[in-house]
Amino acid sequence: MTAEEKVDIIVRAAEEVKAEDVSQIDLRGKTILADYFLLMNGRSNIQVRAIVDKIIELMEQAGEREVRLEGYVRGEWVLLDYGDVVVHVMQPEVREFYGLEEFWRSAPILDTRG
């Protein structure tokens, strides 16, 4: 499965459970970490986990399993690593504090709406 196909599934999952402020950062040519970072907000640790659960469910249905899952228990910032796509599901204050969009400001932020 291509990175772009993974992004499409993840964005659809996020939309289904009302994730907020979904951003897609195109990291191709900027780092070997991943081709894309997807960032999104959940209003509470419960919603953050619900978003992560839906992403995992739809990705598994498509035959993809995460390489790594971090932060699920706390539900403040959950990282899902799918190799070429890394997903960050955060509560808004955590996202603002760490400022990943600012850190990767030299990379294009793409529109996630179809």
Buried (B, 14 or more C-beta within 10 A) or exposed (E): BEBEEBBBBBBBBBBBBEBEEBBBBBBEEBEEEBBBBBBBBBEEBEBBBBBBBBBBEBBEEEEBEBEEBEBBEEBBBBBBBBBBBBBBBBBEEBBEEBEBBEEBEEBEBEEBEE
